[in-house]
């Protein structure tokens, strides 16, 4: 009776990235980073190292370069059994210290900024480092990533993590007609993807 498999986020993520709540717990208990991270590892994939993924994490393959081919074979095998494959994607935030965009001076192109402090990243996502998917550069990354997973890996559908962020502008405001959602709905390749 199973008709589909949904994968948690499978793009590169930092398994050692410690969530902000752990930071406060560390300070409160006087613990060092290594002590806390050795007790808690992130195996869920919800701390991506880049704002859009185009390939599965290299550690998910039998060799560092085999993960893409193995995922393609997995999806094909599911399809041969009459099952669909859905992918959980994270376009609402990136991991804390692991995202290279923090160091390239392109924050205004990809991230929401707090209304109260325009120099800091927003936390609308509840995870910090909230992305701004309705800005042109980020919107293009979202669309290209979705298209890539469909065209290259034959993914049948998506679950977009904390998708409410997709309806926000770069200053945390709610949009009545979010450009990223309109772009997804208008894309001929994505039109029928679940």
KEKE-106320 format. One line per field, with one value per residue: residue number from 1; x, y, z of N, C-alpha, C in turn; residue in three letters. Coordinates in steps of 0.001 Angstrom, whole numbers, always signed. Layout:
N
seq	c(NUM | ...)
nx	c(X | ...)
ny	c(Y | ...)
nz	c(Z | ...)
cax	c(X | ...)
cay	c(Y | ...)
caz	c(Z | ...)
cx	c(X | ...)
cy	c(Y | ...)
cz	c(Z | ...)
type	c(ALA | ...)
***
This chain:
194
seq	c(1 | 2 | 3 | 4 | 5 | 6 | 7 | 8 | 9 | 10 | 11 | 12 | 13 | 14 | 15 | 16 | 17 | 18 | 19 | 20 | 21 | 22 | 23 | 24 | 25 | 26 | 27 | 28 | 29 | 30 | 31 | 32 | 33 | 34 | 35 | 36 | 37 | 38 | 39 | 40 | 41 | 42 | 43 | 44 | 45 | 46 | 47 | 48 | 49 | 50 | 51 | 52 | 53 | 54 | 55 | 56 | 57 | 58 | 59 | 60 | 61 | 62 | 63 | 64 | 65 | 66 | 67 | 68 | 69 | 70 | 71 | 72 | 73 | 74 | 75 | 76 | 77 | 78 | 79 | 80 | 81 | 82 | 83 | 84 | 85 | 86 | 87 | 88 | 89 | 90 | 91 | 92 | 93 | 94 | 95 | 96 | 97 | 98 | 99 | 100 | 101 | 102 | 103 | 104 | 105 | 106 | 107 | 108 | 109 | 110 | 111 | 112 | 113 | 114 | 115 | 116 | 117 | 118 | 119 | 120 | 121 | 122 | 123 | 124 | 125 | 126 | 127 | 128 | 129 | 130 | 131 | 132 | 133 | 134 | 135 | 136 | 137 | 138 | 139 | 140 | 141 | 142 | 143 | 144 | 145 | 146 | 147 | 148 | 149 | 150 | 151 | 152 | 153 | 154 | 155 | 156 | 157 | 158 | 159 | 160 | 161 | 162 | 163 | 164 | 165 | 166 | 167 | 168 | 169 | 170 | 171 | 172 | 173 | 174 | 175 | 176 | 177 | 178 | 179 | 180 | 181 | 182 | 183 | 184 | 185 | 186 | 187 | 188 | 189 | 190 | 191 | 192 | 193 | 194)
nx	c(+789 | +2157 | +2831 | +4591 | +7821 | +9259 | +12042 | +14144 | +15866 | +18551 | +20746 | +24085 | +24937 | +25810 | +26689 | +27625 | +26768 | +25591 | +22523 | +21014 | +19717 | +21219 | +23533 | +22857 | +22414 | +24977 | +26447 | +25129 | +25744 | +28452 | +29880 | +32110 | +32370 | +33071 | +32351 | +29535 | +28754 | +29609 | +27785 | +25391 | +24407 | +23518 | +21518 | +19485 | +19465 | +18597 | +20170 | +21378 | +24336 | +24424 | +22331 | +20669 | +20321 | +21921 | +22752 | +23037 | +24269 | +27702 | +28603 | +26554 | +26851 | +28376 | +30958 | +32804 | +32042 | +29928 | +27299 | +25319 | +24757 | +23861 | +21559 | +19976 | +19633 | +18209 | +15794 | +14869 | +14479 | +12406 | +10399 | +10067 | +8768 | +6351 | +6205 | +6446 | +8893 | +9548 | +11035 | +12401 | +13044 | +15102 | +14591 | +14399 | +16292 | +19832 | +22543 | +24217 | +27229 | +28207 | +27617 | +28858 | +28118 | +28072 | +30574 | +31132 | +30080 | +27521 | +25139 | +22832 | +21651 | +20578 | +19556 | +17040 | +16591 | +16553 | +13889 | +14186 | +16935 | +18701 | +21233 | +21560 | +20809 | +17529 | +15192 | +12896 | +12384 | +12760 | +15075 | +17200 | +19379 | +17648 | +16582 | +15851 | +13672 | +12272 | +13791 | +15609 | +18090 | +18054 | +15544 | +15993 | +17874 | +16270 | +14334 | +16011 | +17187 | +14928 | +14120 | +16394 | +16407 | +14113 | +14604 | +17132 | +17199 | +14682 | +12735 | +9549 | +8027 | +7859 | +8534 | +8450 | +10368 | +9324 | +7644 | +6246 | +8008 | +8468 | +6561 | +7294 | +8757 | +12004 | +12284 | +10932 | +8201 | +4789 | +3762 | +1269 | +1248 | +3575 | +6593 | +8268 | +6567 | +4788 | +6572 | +7259 | +4758 | +4375 | +6349 | +7077 | +8252 | +7945 | +5286 | +3465 | +4536 | +4349)
ny	c(-1209 | +1153 | +4144 | +6177 | +7572 | +9729 | +11723 | +13010 | +16229 | +16039 | +17308 | +18765 | +19210 | +20494 | +18396 | +18954 | +21437 | +23463 | +24209 | +27403 | +27320 | +25501 | +26967 | +28834 | +27061 | +26002 | +28249 | +28681 | +26402 | +26419 | +24942 | +23689 | +23959 | +21504 | +19590 | +19838 | +19435 | +16841 | +15419 | +15981 | +15553 | +16656 | +14889 | +15242 | +16925 | +19516 | +21812 | +23275 | +23809 | +25542 | +27815 | +26463 | +23189 | +20930 | +18422 | +15190 | +14724 | +14048 | +12088 | +10294 | +8463 | +5367 | +5856 | +8968 | +10258 | +8896 | +9295 | +10884 | +9180 | +6907 | +7879 | +8479 | +5869 | +4782 | +6291 | +5538 | +2783 | +2922 | +4026 | +1929 | +148 | +1293 | +3446 | +6795 | +9441 | +11820 | +14878 | +16550 | +19893 | +22650 | +25897 | +28005 | +28790 | +28842 | +26869 | +27872 | +28693 | +27481 | +28257 | +29510 | +31965 | +33861 | +34936 | +36159 | +38656 | +38977 | +39139 | +40790 | +39909 | +37398 | +36952 | +37555 | +40484 | +41661 | +43717 | +45313 | +45410 | +46096 | +45240 | +42642 | +39150 | +37929 | +36070 | +34730 | +32168 | +30663 | +29383 | +30988 | +32944 | +33465 | +32968 | +34925 | +34209 | +35605 | +37579 | +38486 | +36960 | +34809 | +33723 | +32789 | +30778 | +28999 | +28184 | +27038 | +24975 | +23368 | +22654 | +21212 | +18950 | +17689 | +17323 | +16019 | +14025 | +12989 | +13465 | +13325 | +15033 | +17616 | +18593 | +21575 | +22933 | +24795 | +26514 | +28903 | +31006 | +31429 | +33213 | +35713 | +39014 | +40643 | +42049 | +40838 | +41106 | +40126 | +38819 | +39258 | +38196 | +36265 | +36361 | +34059 | +31861 | +32308 | +32002 | +29287 | +28113 | +28909 | +27703 | +25498 | +22947 | +22451 | +22632 | +20415 | +19010 | +17491)
nz	c(+0 | +70 | -1590 | -2073 | -1280 | +997 | +1261 | +3807 | +4017 | +1766 | +787 | +1096 | +4470 | +7705 | +10092 | +12580 | +13275 | +15741 | +17152 | +17980 | +20481 | +21821 | +22153 | +24168 | +26231 | +26478 | +27387 | +29781 | +31264 | +31173 | +29253 | +26741 | +23119 | +21813 | +23708 | +23855 | +21142 | +20780 | +22151 | +20895 | +17683 | +14413 | +12478 | +10749 | +8524 | +8289 | +8390 | +6122 | +4105 | +2040 | +148 | -1649 | -2854 | -5128 | -5399 | -3814 | -446 | -194 | +1566 | +1624 | -346 | -1498 | -2187 | -2148 | -4537 | -5640 | -4815 | -6355 | -8640 | -7305 | -6040 | -8281 | -9287 | -7158 | -7187 | -9710 | -9264 | -7375 | -9004 | -10829 | -9221 | -9019 | -7316 | -5986 | -5504 | -3130 | -2128 | +601 | +900 | +1868 | +1821 | +3458 | +5364 | +6186 | +7537 | +10542 | +10953 | +8750 | +6132 | +3139 | +2069 | +4054 | +4120 | +1733 | +1293 | +224 | +1482 | +1270 | -1029 | -639 | +1956 | +4495 | +6456 | +9776 | +10947 | +13183 | +13479 | +10930 | +10178 | +10928 | +10348 | +9723 | +11789 | +11019 | +10247 | +12501 | +12851 | +12492 | +10319 | +8088 | +4810 | +1836 | -284 | -2236 | -3327 | -6273 | -6834 | -4997 | -5576 | -8178 | -7598 | -6101 | -8038 | -10014 | -8540 | -7850 | -10476 | -11275 | -9562 | -10499 | -13289 | -13453 | -11437 | -11380 | -9440 | -7931 | -6381 | -3808 | -429 | +1070 | +3432 | +6251 | +4713 | +4810 | +4815 | +2167 | +1427 | +2244 | +2284 | +1826 | +4155 | +6179 | +5868 | +5012 | +1893 | -603 | -3132 | -3676 | -5487 | -5849 | -5525 | -7619 | -9726 | -9511 | -10004 | -12631 | -14093 | -16706 | -16366 | -13657 | -13196 | -12938 | -10841 | -7707)
cax	c(+0 | +2997 | +2855 | +5636 | +8839 | +9713 | +13370 | +14520 | +16835 | +19715 | +21872 | +25153 | +24639 | +26833 | +26185 | +28128 | +26222 | +24815 | +21423 | +21160 | +19297 | +22350 | +24472 | +22475 | +22641 | +26422 | +26875 | +24533 | +26417 | +29893 | +30439 | +32780 | +31718 | +33303 | +31594 | +28124 | +28536 | +29827 | +26570 | +24265 | +24735 | +22363 | +21414 | +18232 | +19680 | +17935 | +21141 | +22107 | +25522 | +24220 | +20907 | +19929 | +21171 | +21809 | +23290 | +22972 | +25475 | +28704 | +28717 | +25458 | +27226 | +29372 | +32221 | +32479 | +31489 | +28895 | +25959 | +24337 | +24359 | +23105 | +20220 | +19252 | +19256 | +17190 | +14532 | +14444 | +13965 | +11093 | +9459 | +9800 | +7836 | +5113 | +6248 | +7006 | +9908 | +9430 | +12247 | +12256 | +14054 | +15161 | +14853 | +14047 | +17462 | +21058 | +23216 | +24842 | +28589 | +28665 | +27279 | +29913 | +27600 | +28368 | +31908 | +31300 | +29490 | +26323 | +24000 | +21626 | +21092 | +20035 | +19023 | +16160 | +17233 | +15646 | +13371 | +14722 | +18380 | +18945 | +22559 | +21576 | +19878 | +16232 | +14950 | +11502 | +12316 | +12927 | +16376 | +18225 | +19886 | +16509 | +16787 | +14825 | +13439 | +11624 | +14789 | +15929 | +19159 | +17594 | +14438 | +16600 | +18447 | +15163 | +13764 | +17000 | +17332 | +13731 | +14199 | +17486 | +15985 | +13120 | +15168 | +18279 | +16966 | +13302 | +11951 | +8133 | +7389 | +8654 | +8017 | +9293 | +10465 | +8921 | +7286 | +5716 | +9060 | +8345 | +5580 | +7802 | +9715 | +13334 | +12236 | +10063 | +6781 | +4016 | +3422 | +10 | +1551 | +5016 | +7180 | +8814 | +5449 | +4309 | +7568 | +7112 | +3498 | +4443 | +7422 | +6514 | +8787 | +7499 | +3842 | +2753 | +5266 | +3553)
cay	c(+0 | +2354 | +4699 | +7199 | +7704 | +11110 | +11806 | +14217 | +16964 | +15196 | +18127 | +18904 | +19937 | +20366 | +17564 | +19491 | +22761 | +23443 | +25178 | +28529 | +26972 | +24827 | +28025 | +29360 | +25992 | +25913 | +29359 | +28495 | +25315 | +26587 | +23844 | +24034 | +23525 | +20082 | +18782 | +19847 | +18830 | +15401 | +14821 | +16206 | +15714 | +16887 | +13897 | +15493 | +17604 | +20816 | +22905 | +23221 | +24659 | +26487 | +28146 | +25540 | +22032 | +20368 | +17059 | +14628 | +14801 | +13085 | +10973 | +9354 | +7473 | +4376 | +6590 | +10397 | +10763 | +8013 | +9605 | +11239 | +8010 | +6018 | +8455 | +8268 | +4459 | +4588 | +6847 | +4670 | +1542 | +3244 | +4172 | +586 | -499 | +2073 | +4395 | +8111 | +9912 | +13228 | +15378 | +17676 | +20900 | +23756 | +27192 | +29049 | +29248 | +28051 | +26602 | +29047 | +29064 | +26642 | +28784 | +30361 | +33287 | +34779 | +35489 | +36737 | +39984 | +38969 | +38958 | +41491 | +39222 | +36088 | +36844 | +38551 | +41209 | +42029 | +45090 | +46058 | +45562 | +45775 | +44656 | +41223 | +38279 | +37688 | +34738 | +34380 | +30715 | +30013 | +28717 | +31990 | +33015 | +33269 | +33334 | +35766 | +33556 | +36470 | +38442 | +37869 | +35949 | +33630 | +33160 | +32022 | +29559 | +28096 | +27614 | +26164 | +23769 | +22533 | +22115 | +20240 | +17703 | +17052 | +16915 | +15120 | +12899 | +12553 | +13597 | +13504 | +16074 | +18256 | +19216 | +22745 | +23159 | +26129 | +27165 | +30240 | +31971 | +31706 | +34284 | +36895 | +39852 | +40656 | +42748 | +40022 | +41366 | +39120 | +39185 | +38678 | +37470 | +36031 | +36048 | +32703 | +30925 | +32531 | +31424 | +27826 | +27760 | +29220 | +26964 | +24327 | +21699 | +22284 | +22821 | +19224 | +18352 | +17571)
caz	c(+0 | +53 | -2939 | -2200 | -245 | +1154 | +1854 | +4529 | +3198 | +1472 | +348 | +2095 | +5694 | +8728 | +11191 | +13842 | +13512 | +16972 | +17098 | +18902 | +21836 | +22445 | +22526 | +25477 | +27199 | +26694 | +28244 | +31099 | +31974 | +31054 | +28470 | +25494 | +21872 | +21534 | +24651 | +23471 | +19837 | +20837 | +22692 | +19985 | +16277 | +13561 | +11412 | +10071 | +7258 | +8263 | +8535 | +4853 | +4018 | +948 | +88 | -2511 | -3146 | -6473 | -5362 | -2467 | +373 | -667 | +2528 | +1430 | -1355 | -1090 | -2319 | -2132 | -5797 | -6172 | -4298 | -7380 | -9418 | -6424 | -5866 | -9538 | -9337 | -6135 | -7685 | -10812 | -8673 | -6815 | -10121 | -11374 | -8295 | -8996 | -6203 | -6260 | -4562 | -2777 | -1493 | +1521 | +580 | +2821 | +1197 | +4416 | +6119 | +6046 | +8797 | +11150 | +10548 | +7653 | +4808 | +2591 | +1733 | +5142 | +3956 | +408 | +1214 | -620 | +2380 | +832 | -2189 | -294 | +3312 | +5103 | +7547 | +10853 | +10912 | +14319 | +13308 | +9521 | +9949 | +11300 | +9624 | +10335 | +12332 | +10729 | +10098 | +13793 | +12832 | +12214 | +8945 | +7194 | +3414 | +1227 | -1577 | -3216 | -3956 | -7569 | -6831 | -4261 | -6350 | -9275 | -7016 | -5749 | -9263 | -10654 | -7709 | -8080 | -11841 | -11332 | -8929 | -11370 | -14587 | -13310 | -10510 | -11617 | -8211 | -8271 | -5584 | -2774 | +783 | +1270 | +4867 | +6726 | +3448 | +5031 | +4475 | +736 | +1243 | +2948 | +1568 | +2431 | +5441 | +7035 | +5629 | +4278 | +516 | -1076 | -4372 | -3635 | -6791 | -5947 | -5725 | -8985 | -10644 | -9450 | -10662 | -14061 | -14752 | -17387 | -15821 | -12276 | -13163 | -12491 | -9765 | -6481)
cx	c(+828 | +3097 | +3949 | +6604 | +9231 | +11048 | +13525 | +15516 | +18117 | +20892 | +22918 | +24669 | +25713 | +26258 | +26608 | +27591 | +25292 | +23782 | +21589 | +20723 | +20407 | +23400 | +24135 | +22682 | +24129 | +26902 | +26375 | +25300 | +27933 | +30567 | +31092 | +32050 | +31879 | +32477 | +30122 | +27916 | +28791 | +28608 | +25401 | +24777 | +23441 | +22392 | +20193 | +18399 | +19086 | +18878 | +21993 | +23292 | +25436 | +22726 | +20072 | +20859 | +20893 | +22325 | +23139 | +24312 | +26447 | +28822 | +27596 | +25764 | +28226 | +30778 | +31844 | +31841 | +30324 | +27469 | +24966 | +23841 | +23515 | +21688 | +19386 | +18778 | +18143 | +15828 | +13992 | +13846 | +12592 | +10044 | +9103 | +8829 | +6520 | +5049 | +6872 | +8046 | +9757 | +10676 | +11916 | +13386 | +13951 | +15570 | +14563 | +15234 | +18672 | +21662 | +24027 | +26204 | +29038 | +28422 | +28333 | +29423 | +27883 | +29681 | +32114 | +30658 | +28262 | +25056 | +22728 | +20960 | +20328 | +19284 | +18004 | +16940 | +16186 | +15190 | +14003 | +16229 | +18741 | +20317 | +22616 | +20541 | +18612 | +16172 | +13495 | +11336 | +12339 | +14268 | +17522 | +18614 | +18783 | +16813 | +15616 | +14522 | +12741 | +12547 | +15267 | +16988 | +18712 | +16451 | +14989 | +17217 | +17367 | +14631 | +14750 | +17208 | +16139 | +13779 | +15264 | +17066 | +14967 | +13785 | +16287 | +17985 | +15553 | +12477 | +10513 | +7454 | +8312 | +7835 | +8971 | +9254 | +10138 | +8533 | +6673 | +6720 | +8979 | +7353 | +5990 | +8729 | +11025 | +13381 | +11205 | +8572 | +6114 | +3633 | +2093 | +218 | +3070 | +5576 | +7699 | +7699 | +4864 | +5267 | +7478 | +5864 | +3541 | +5486 | +6873 | +7018 | +8229 | +5977 | +3087 | +3469 | +4465 | +4289)
cy	c(+1269 | +2856 | +5734 | +7111 | +9167 | +11103 | +13096 | +14988 | +16154 | +15984 | +18226 | +19722 | +19634 | +19605 | +18098 | +20874 | +22697 | +24551 | +26231 | +28185 | +26238 | +25839 | +28535 | +28304 | +25849 | +27004 | +29149 | +27452 | +25377 | +25486 | +24366 | +23458 | +22029 | +19186 | +18700 | +19125 | +17332 | +14690 | +14938 | +16429 | +15898 | +15874 | +14143 | +16184 | +18987 | +21982 | +22941 | +24188 | +25648 | +26716 | +27301 | +24384 | +21515 | +18935 | +16506 | +14754 | +13700 | +11881 | +9952 | +8303 | +6474 | +4932 | +8073 | +10929 | +9938 | +8363 | +10011 | +10032 | +7049 | +6555 | +8257 | +6822 | +4158 | +5082 | +5986 | +3370 | +1766 | +3330 | +2819 | -198 | +273 | +3078 | +5717 | +8462 | +11414 | +13628 | +16583 | +18655 | +22068 | +25025 | +28332 | +29570 | +28409 | +27868 | +27800 | +29391 | +28361 | +27217 | +29769 | +31763 | +34312 | +35515 | +36201 | +38106 | +40057 | +38790 | +39595 | +40825 | +37948 | +36026 | +37929 | +39220 | +41677 | +43476 | +45921 | +46288 | +45147 | +45157 | +43172 | +40436 | +38079 | +36274 | +34352 | +32865 | +29983 | +29316 | +29710 | +31953 | +32791 | +33809 | +34173 | +35233 | +34415 | +37546 | +37742 | +36759 | +34666 | +32945 | +32298 | +30720 | +28538 | +27410 | +26648 | +24875 | +22831 | +21876 | +21017 | +18901 | +16952 | +16509 | +15885 | +13871 | +12329 | +12495 | +13951 | +14635 | +16568 | +18508 | +20367 | +23129 | +24607 | +27015 | +28543 | +31331 | +32338 | +32831 | +35557 | +37699 | +39907 | +41374 | +42120 | +40229 | +40259 | +39656 | +38538 | +37873 | +37235 | +35644 | +34613 | +31684 | +31069 | +31899 | +29898 | +27408 | +27975 | +28400 | +25696 | +22992 | +21407 | +22282 | +21624 | +18442 | +18543 | +18333)
cz	c(+0 | -1381 | -3145 | -1028 | -200 | +1877 | +2637 | +3671 | +3004 | +924 | +1443 | +3286 | +6719 | +9912 | +12558 | +14161 | +14709 | +16913 | +18191 | +20318 | +22556 | +22901 | +23925 | +26559 | +27504 | +27637 | +29666 | +31914 | +31851 | +30255 | +27205 | +24301 | +21637 | +22447 | +24248 | +22153 | +19855 | +21410 | +21724 | +18575 | +15495 | +12427 | +10528 | +8731 | +7175 | +8573 | +7267 | +4830 | +2869 | +795 | -860 | -2841 | -4552 | -6528 | -3952 | -1748 | -48 | +265 | +2383 | +373 | -810 | -1229 | -2354 | -3417 | -6334 | -5752 | -5392 | -8191 | -8573 | -6187 | -7123 | -9650 | -8330 | -6616 | -8826 | -10278 | -8035 | -7923 | -10731 | -10501 | -8161 | -7861 | -6644 | -5195 | -4376 | -1995 | -619 | +1217 | +1546 | +2082 | +2173 | +5218 | +5731 | +7418 | +9265 | +10570 | +9274 | +6261 | +4320 | +2263 | +2822 | +4900 | +2630 | +244 | +329 | +211 | +1863 | -368 | -1824 | +1037 | +3637 | +6218 | +8533 | +10709 | +12017 | +14203 | +11884 | +9236 | +10300 | +10495 | +10428 | +10908 | +12139 | +10657 | +11436 | +13907 | +12653 | +10753 | +7916 | +5802 | +2905 | -167 | -2616 | -3770 | -5230 | -7533 | -6137 | -4998 | -7490 | -8762 | -6679 | -7003 | -9923 | -9862 | -7914 | -9451 | -11930 | -10734 | -9796 | -12634 | -14442 | -12485 | -10623 | -10332 | -8598 | -7501 | -4493 | -1535 | +1042 | +2740 | +5217 | +5544 | +3627 | +4703 | +2990 | +441 | +1978 | +2044 | +2347 | +3768 | +6366 | +6794 | +4832 | +2903 | +124 | -2350 | -4446 | -5008 | -6911 | -6170 | -7123 | -9992 | -10660 | -10226 | -12170 | -14810 | -15399 | -16843 | -14439 | -12133 | -12580 | -11393 | -8478 | -5407)
type	c(UNK | UNK | UNK | UNK | UNK | UNK | UNK | UNK | UNK | UNK | UNK | UNK | UNK | UNK | UNK | UNK | UNK | UNK | UNK | UNK | UNK | UNK | UNK | UNK | UNK | UNK | UNK | UNK | UNK | UNK | UNK | UNK | UNK | UNK | UNK | UNK | UNK | UNK | UNK | UNK | UNK | UNK | UNK | UNK | UNK | UNK | UNK | UNK | UNK | UNK | UNK | UNK | UNK | UNK | UNK | UNK | UNK | UNK | UNK | UNK | UNK | UNK | UNK | UNK | UNK | UNK | UNK | UNK | UNK | UNK | UNK | UNK | UNK | UNK | UNK | UNK | UNK | UNK | UNK | UNK | UNK | UNK | UNK | UNK | UNK | UNK | UNK | UNK | UNK | UNK | UNK | UNK | UNK | UNK | UNK | UNK | UNK | UNK | UNK | UNK | UNK | UNK | UNK | UNK | UNK | UNK | UNK | UNK | UNK | UNK | UNK | UNK | UNK | UNK | UNK | UNK | UNK | UNK | UNK | UNK | UNK | UNK | UNK | UNK | UNK | UNK | UNK | UNK | UNK | UNK | UNK | UNK | UNK | UNK | UNK | UNK | UNK | UNK | UNK | UNK | UNK | UNK | UNK | UNK | UNK | UNK | UNK | UNK | UNK | UNK | UNK | UNK | UNK | UNK | UNK | UNK | UNK | UNK | UNK | UNK | UNK | UNK | UNK | UNK | UNK | UNK | UNK | UNK | UNK | UNK | UNK | UNK | UNK | UNK | UNK | UNK | UNK | UNK | UNK | UNK | UNK | UNK | UNK | UNK | UNK | UNK | UNK | UNK | UNK | UNK | UNK | UNK | UNK | UNK)
***
